Structure formats: C-alpha cells, structure tokens
Amino acid sequence: VAGWLGWNNEVFIPTLPEVAFNTIRLLSTTEFWVHIVASVSVIASGFLLSVVVAVPIGIIMGSYSRANSALQNFIELIRPISPLALYPLFIFLFGIGFMSKLAIVFWVSWIPLLFNIITGVQRINKDYLRMARALGATKIQMLTEITLPAITPLVISGMRLTIGSALLVIIAAEMI
C-alpha cells in the first residue's frame, strides 16, 4: 500500500503486484527447483544419517548404564557448541559443498534425537523386559518386539524437533 501511494521508494519496498510477479517468475524457472532439490537432498541425507547414528547409540546408552556414564559427559561437552560456529571447521575439513552442509545438518540433528531415544529406552517398563526374559526371549526379540515399538513415539517426536533445526541451519549454511 505504501508503494502504491508513493510514500516510499519502490527500490526499497516494492509494490505487491511486483512481488507477486517476481515470485511467479522465480517459481517458473528450473534453476530455482534445482536448488530446492539440492537443499532438500542435503537435509534428507543429513537427517537420515543422524537417525542411523542416534538410534543405535541411544538404545545402547538407554539400556546400559555403563555406556551411558561413559558417553554422557562427552555428549554434554559437545552439545552446547553452536552448529554455525562449527560450520567454518566443517568447510575446512570437507570443503564447500555437499559434505560440509551434510555435516552441519547431521550435527544439529543427532544430539536432540539421541536424548529422546535415551529417554524412551529408560522409560520402558522394566516388568516387560523381565517378563520377556523369563519367557525365554532373546536380546534381538526384546529389541525388536519391546524396545523399538516402545521408543517409536519418542523417535518420531525427536525427528519432528530436529527437522526444524535442520531446515534453519541449512539456510544459514547456504548463506555462508
């Protein structure tokens, strides 16, 4: 409205029809969609890698107190480090491109997901595990039929939390 009324310079605040026209023009180019697909592939790869790494480590840390005590201090040490502060290090190690962006998406995704999984494993009713053990269930059966179904809601919740962070960090990484 300010642009239509001439209250401001259209260079700084464009009019609504100009914004709509340029948006439609941008969405109709193939270059835009190539970049969108590239960014989504980085997010998906880093996110899936974080799931692949966090689920087994979380199950181990949640199931075994010795593993939890051994790894907890290290994870608490690296957890507060800002992913964007580490991005220059990732660029130095992996170069500019896919791998450095993958590393930063992985970094921002795996720790919150890991904590959700540890919490989920620790909240499993111990009576279920004792009952399965008494009935002769193997560790694999206990994992696949008790642990994984029990932690699935927390894994999904952790994935929902981290996908937003992954989207934000990939935008910042591409700006850098």
Rosetta silent file (secondary structure, phi, psi, omega in degrees, C-alpha in Angstrom):
SEQUENCE: VAGWLGWNNEVFIPTLPEVAFNTIRLLSTTEFWVHIVASVSVIASGFLLSVVVAVPIGIIMGSYSRANSALQNFIELIRPISPLALYPLFIFLFGIGFMSKLAIVFWVSWIPLLFNIITGVQRINKDYLRMARALGATKIQMLTEITLPAITPLVISGMRLTIGSALLVIIAAEMI
SCORE:     score description
SCORE:     0.000 S_00000001
   1 L     0.000  -41.565  179.508    0.000    0.000    0.000 S_00000001
   2 H   -62.352  -36.916  177.178    2.869    2.367    0.861 S_00000001
   3 H   -68.529  -39.954  179.509    4.367    1.678   -2.563 S_00000001
   4 H   -65.164  -37.618 -178.125    1.056    2.256   -4.345 S_00000001
   5 H   -80.880   -8.584  178.598    0.524    5.545   -2.557 S_00000001
   6 L    79.860   20.145 -179.152    4.062    6.674   -3.381 S_00000001
   7 L   -77.125  -19.191 -177.965    5.108    7.073    0.242 S_00000001
   8 L  -137.497  169.186  177.646    8.339    5.181   -0.260 S_00000001
   9 L   -80.003  126.780 -177.746   10.884    4.378   -2.915 S_00000001
  10 L   -65.632  -14.166  175.916    9.880    1.200   -4.788 S_00000001
  11 L   -67.908  -37.045 -177.261   13.531    0.124   -4.858 S_00000001
  12 L   -88.505  -41.649  177.679   13.428   -0.446   -1.113 S_00000001
  13 L  -128.693  101.387 -177.710    9.844   -1.640   -0.649 S_00000001
  14 L   -72.999  163.688  178.342    8.325   -2.979   -3.876 S_00000001
  15 L   -76.576  160.695 -179.053    4.633   -2.980   -4.596 S_00000001
  16 H   -61.373  -44.017  177.874    2.540   -6.082   -4.040 S_00000001
  17 H   -61.454  -34.887  178.584    1.944   -6.767   -7.773 S_00000001
  18 H   -67.381  -40.577  177.200    5.692   -6.544   -8.383 S_00000001
  19 H   -63.709  -45.205  179.932    6.377   -9.029   -5.578 S_00000001
  20 H   -62.929  -44.188  179.696    3.704  -11.402   -6.902 S_00000001
  21 H   -61.405  -46.982 -179.172    5.007  -11.148  -10.469 S_00000001
  22 H   -67.695  -33.036  176.596    8.617  -11.807   -9.439 S_00000001
  23 H   -65.142  -46.492  178.452    7.562  -14.720   -7.212 S_00000001
  24 H   -62.832  -40.296  179.166    5.672  -16.369  -10.070 S_00000001
  25 H   -63.674  -42.346  179.483    8.611  -15.735  -12.397 S_00000001
  26 H   -66.232  -43.334 -179.256   11.039  -17.302   -9.905 S_00000001
  27 H   -66.300  -21.502 -178.841    8.828  -20.344   -9.294 S_00000001
  28 L   -88.367   -4.600  179.078    8.592  -20.979  -13.034 S_00000001
  29 L   -87.690  146.575  177.455   12.371  -21.250  -13.533 S_00000001
  30 H   -75.151  -28.594 -179.404   14.083  -24.634  -13.444 S_00000001
  31 H   -60.448  -40.131  178.017   17.130  -23.176  -11.699 S_00000001
  32 H   -59.022  -47.705 -176.869   15.037  -22.436   -8.589 S_00000001
  33 H   -70.394  -30.076  175.348   13.784  -26.020   -8.401 S_00000001
  34 H   -63.430  -42.437  179.372   17.287  -27.435   -8.951 S_00000001
  35 H   -69.649  -36.411  177.323   18.466  -25.506   -5.896 S_00000001
  36 H   -63.529  -45.798  179.228   15.434  -26.575   -3.852 S_00000001
  37 H   -62.780  -39.961  178.675   16.068  -30.241   -4.704 S_00000001
  38 H   -63.164  -43.321  179.650   19.751  -29.855   -3.808 S_00000001
  39 H   -67.400  -41.615  179.533   18.909  -28.351   -0.417 S_00000001
  40 H   -65.540  -36.066  178.794   16.250  -30.954    0.329 S_00000001
  41 H   -68.071  -35.272  175.757   18.675  -33.753   -0.568 S_00000001
  42 H   -65.755  -44.682 -179.967   21.249  -32.358    1.860 S_00000001
  43 H   -63.176  -46.101 -178.628   18.621  -32.115    4.600 S_00000001
  44 H   -63.855  -42.749 -178.840   17.296  -35.614    3.927 S_00000001
  45 H   -65.544  -47.656 -179.970   20.776  -37.166    3.816 S_00000001
  46 H   -65.446  -38.106  179.916   21.989  -35.471    6.996 S_00000001
  47 H   -67.217  -46.103  178.382   18.745  -36.164    8.767 S_00000001
  48 H   -65.144  -37.632  176.458   18.708  -39.863    7.825 S_00000001
  49 H   -62.841  -39.833  178.443   22.364  -40.172    8.810 S_00000001
  50 H   -65.521  -36.018  177.214   21.543  -38.697   12.217 S_00000001
  51 H   -66.497  -43.929 -178.891   18.734  -41.239   12.660 S_00000001
  52 H   -62.989  -35.363 -179.448   21.052  -44.099   11.655 S_00000001
  53 H   -83.068  -43.368 -172.473   23.675  -42.957   14.166 S_00000001
  54 H   -72.485  -35.484 -176.488   21.434  -41.800   17.032 S_00000001
  55 H   -63.074  -52.924  179.481   19.082  -44.790   17.241 S_00000001
  56 H   -64.979  -40.353  179.740   21.694  -47.489   17.999 S_00000001
  57 H   -65.383  -40.833  178.877   23.735  -45.228   20.279 S_00000001
  58 H   -64.309  -40.399  177.960   20.578  -44.121   22.091 S_00000001
  59 H   -64.949  -42.408  178.988   19.401  -47.691   22.576 S_00000001
  60 H   -65.169  -46.367 -178.813   22.804  -48.708   23.931 S_00000001
  61 H   -67.479  -34.531  179.045   23.050  -45.670   26.226 S_00000001
  62 H   -74.674  -28.717 -176.871   19.490  -46.101   27.445 S_00000001
  63 H   -86.725  -34.484 -173.565   19.883  -49.821   28.058 S_00000001
  64 L  -118.806  116.605 -176.922   23.308  -49.956   29.686 S_00000001
  65 H   -65.279  -31.013  178.153   24.170  -47.546   32.491 S_00000001
  66 H   -66.254  -42.742  177.206   27.921  -48.042   31.985 S_00000001
  67 H   -64.394  -39.478  178.621   27.671  -46.980   28.352 S_00000001
  68 H   -62.361  -46.944 -179.853   25.518  -44.041   29.409 S_00000001
  69 H   -65.399  -34.752 -178.766   28.039  -42.907   32.031 S_00000001
  70 H   -69.789  -38.638 -174.457   30.931  -43.316   29.602 S_00000001
  71 H   -96.942  -21.089 -174.387   29.370  -41.311   26.767 S_00000001
  72 H   -59.206  -44.643 -177.979   27.154  -38.841   28.643 S_00000001
  73 H   -63.930  -41.697  178.519   29.969  -36.469   29.657 S_00000001
  74 H   -63.447  -43.431 -178.948   31.358  -36.307   26.130 S_00000001
  75 H   -67.705  -39.449  177.014   27.938  -35.621   24.648 S_00000001
  76 H   -66.661  -26.574  177.458   27.194  -32.964   27.271 S_00000001
  77 H   -71.718  -41.782 -175.878   30.545  -31.375   26.398 S_00000001
  78 H   -90.036  -15.721 -175.266   29.824  -31.089   22.672 S_00000001
  79 L   -60.294  -43.877 -175.811   26.073  -30.430   22.887 S_00000001
  80 L   -76.498   -4.982 -179.117   26.171  -26.664   23.580 S_00000001
  81 L   -68.927  125.582 -178.184   28.551  -25.941   20.687 S_00000001
  82 L   -66.801  132.353  178.722   26.686  -23.897   18.117 S_00000001
  83 H   -61.385  -36.537 -179.777   26.422  -25.598   14.726 S_00000001
  84 H   -70.684  -27.388  174.525   27.007  -22.316   12.937 S_00000001
  85 H   -70.265  -29.193  179.018   30.182  -21.763   14.954 S_00000001
  86 H   -83.679  -14.576 -174.353   31.382  -25.162   13.728 S_00000001
  87 H   -59.023  -40.589  174.594   30.494  -24.515   10.092 S_00000001
  88 H   -59.063  -35.624  176.063   33.875  -22.903    9.240 S_00000001
  89 H   -65.065  -42.357  178.057   35.529  -26.038   10.657 S_00000001
  90 H   -63.996  -37.405  176.679   33.274  -28.229    8.523 S_00000001
  91 H   -65.350  -41.306  178.528   34.168  -26.139    5.462 S_00000001
  92 H   -63.175  -42.931 -177.648   37.853  -26.540    6.293 S_00000001
  93 H   -75.279  -41.619 -171.071   37.504  -30.319    6.745 S_00000001
  94 H  -112.951   -6.238 -178.535   35.057  -31.110    3.934 S_00000001
  95 L    82.704  173.700  178.031   35.269  -28.145    1.567 S_00000001
  96 L   -83.256  127.288  179.853   32.447  -26.007    0.264 S_00000001
  97 L   145.106 -154.727 -171.918   29.658  -28.171   -0.989 S_00000001
  98 H   -59.860  -47.159 -172.507   27.534  -31.147   -0.103 S_00000001
  99 H   -65.431  -39.914  179.831   29.702  -32.729    2.608 S_00000001
 100 H   -68.134  -37.252  177.432   30.083  -29.628    4.783 S_00000001
 101 H   -69.432  -39.066  176.014   26.329  -28.993    4.623 S_00000001
 102 H   -59.759  -43.690 -178.947   25.668  -32.665    5.377 S_00000001
 103 H   -62.864  -41.171 -177.861   27.956  -32.427    8.413 S_00000001
 104 H   -72.712  -36.141  176.175   26.190  -29.377    9.815 S_00000001
 105 H   -66.036  -42.296  176.856   22.721  -30.884    9.303 S_00000001
 106 H   -59.887  -46.233 -177.106   23.935  -34.084   10.972 S_00000001
 107 H   -59.610  -42.525 -176.794   25.438  -32.096   13.846 S_00000001
 108 H   -76.164  -19.141 -173.633   22.257  -30.182   14.549 S_00000001
 109 H   -96.803  -36.227 -165.047   20.070  -33.300   14.286 S_00000001
 110 H   -76.661  -33.692 -175.638   21.717  -36.195   16.061 S_00000001
 111 H   -71.384  -47.623  176.677   22.098  -34.973   19.666 S_00000001
 112 H   -61.800  -36.935  177.412   18.454  -33.958   20.327 S_00000001
 113 H   -64.582  -41.430  178.891   17.334  -37.162   18.653 S_00000001
 114 H   -59.748  -45.105 -179.196   19.782  -39.142   20.781 S_00000001
 115 H   -65.401  -36.196  176.233   18.411  -37.675   24.024 S_00000001
 116 H   -64.202  -40.747 -178.874   14.847  -38.511   23.016 S_00000001
 117 H   -68.059  -42.508  177.923   15.840  -42.105   22.304 S_00000001
 118 H   -59.976  -44.801  178.255   17.716  -42.466   25.594 S_00000001
 119 H   -60.892  -43.008  179.246   14.676  -41.130   27.437 S_00000001
 120 H   -62.174  -43.165 -179.952   12.411  -43.531   25.563 S_00000001
 121 H   -66.767  -39.986 -178.876   14.551  -46.558   26.367 S_00000001
 122 H   -70.753  -22.012  179.901   14.836  -45.595   30.023 S_00000001
 123 L   -88.605   -1.853  177.875   11.047  -45.183   30.303 S_00000001
 124 L   -65.280  134.377  179.032   10.292  -48.725   29.123 S_00000001
 125 L   -62.380  119.651 -177.021    8.525  -50.614   31.863 S_00000001
 126 H   -64.405  -23.504  177.711   11.165  -52.951   33.322 S_00000001
 127 H   -64.301  -36.053  178.011    8.481  -55.528   34.057 S_00000001
 128 H   -63.041  -42.794 -179.852    8.005  -56.039   30.312 S_00000001
 129 H   -67.514  -42.662  178.230   11.700  -56.735   29.869 S_00000001
 130 H   -64.280  -39.337  179.773   11.834  -59.082   32.865 S_00000001
 131 H   -65.696  -42.763  179.152    8.742  -60.909   31.662 S_00000001
 132 H   -64.627  -40.535  178.782   10.169  -61.337   28.162 S_00000001
 133 H   -64.440  -40.264  179.823   13.459  -62.582   29.614 S_00000001
 134 H   -66.795  -30.070  179.024   11.600  -65.053   31.861 S_00000001
 135 L   -86.379    4.734  174.037    9.677  -66.353   28.849 S_00000001
 136 L    89.996   19.459  179.157   12.934  -67.020   27.023 S_00000001
 137 L   -71.398  141.221  176.186   13.087  -64.058   24.655 S_00000001
 138 L   -80.447  169.203  179.348   16.449  -63.373   23.074 S_00000001
 139 H   -64.000  -35.537  177.983   18.024  -59.927   23.153 S_00000001
 140 H   -64.962  -43.397  178.287   17.117  -59.459   19.488 S_00000001
 141 H   -64.100  -40.675  178.564   13.476  -60.331   20.201 S_00000001
 142 H   -64.726  -37.326  178.492   13.421  -57.951   23.154 S_00000001
 143 H   -66.769  -48.958 -173.868   14.888  -55.232   20.953 S_00000001
 144 H   -78.482  -27.903 -174.222   12.518  -55.732   18.031 S_00000001
 145 H  -106.683  -13.511  178.428    9.339  -56.528   19.941 S_00000001
 146 H  -120.861  -56.922 -172.661    9.623  -54.381   23.080 S_00000001
 147 H   -66.446  -54.436 -176.885   12.268  -51.672   22.793 S_00000001
 148 H   -61.036  -45.378  176.302   11.749  -50.441   19.215 S_00000001
 149 H   -63.851  -33.056 -178.538    7.947  -50.237   19.442 S_00000001
 150 H   -71.117  -34.489 -176.942    8.219  -48.503   22.825 S_00000001
 151 H   -91.170   -8.003 -177.367   10.657  -45.828   21.629 S_00000001
 152 H   -54.134  -45.556  178.736    8.982  -45.168   18.263 S_00000001
 153 H   -60.692  -37.953  179.270    6.848  -42.251   19.548 S_00000001
 154 H   -74.278  -30.659  174.787    9.896  -40.560   21.054 S_00000001
 155 H   -64.724  -45.340  179.605   11.954  -41.168   17.906 S_00000001
 156 H   -64.590  -40.437  177.484    9.230  -39.513   15.833 S_00000001
 157 H   -62.629  -43.671  176.992    8.995  -36.674   18.334 S_00000001
 158 H   -63.862  -36.799  177.740   12.769  -36.184   18.180 S_00000001
 159 H   -66.085  -40.142  178.065   12.639  -36.229   14.391 S_00000001
 160 H   -63.840  -38.650  178.577    9.942  -33.547   14.432 S_00000001
 161 H   -65.962  -43.187 -172.335   12.080  -31.407   16.736 S_00000001
 162 H   -81.961  -22.376 -178.865   15.234  -31.751   14.703 S_00000001
 163 H   -66.516  -35.038  176.461   13.801  -31.289   11.208 S_00000001
 164 H   -64.460  -42.969  177.337   13.027  -27.658   12.011 S_00000001
 165 H   -64.826  -38.121  178.945   16.572  -27.096   13.208 S_00000001
 166 H   -63.908  -41.126  177.876   17.907  -28.829   10.108 S_00000001
 167 H   -63.368  -44.079 -179.910   15.887  -26.525    7.857 S_00000001
 168 H   -65.815  -41.791 -176.177   17.121  -23.423    9.665 S_00000001
 169 H   -72.332  -30.872  178.411   20.743  -24.488    9.706 S_00000001
 170 H   -70.436  -34.028  176.389   20.808  -25.409    6.008 S_00000001
 171 H   -65.058  -45.769  178.639   19.510  -21.936    5.152 S_00000001
 172 H   -64.590  -40.525  179.913   22.222  -20.359    7.289 S_00000001
 173 H   -64.136  -40.127  179.236   24.873  -22.684    5.855 S_00000001
 174 H   -71.921  -27.711  175.180   23.921  -21.803    2.303 S_00000001
 175 H   -69.532  -37.425  178.898   24.016  -18.127    3.146 S_00000001
 176 L   -68.722    0.000    0.000   27.545  -18.538    4.489 S_00000001
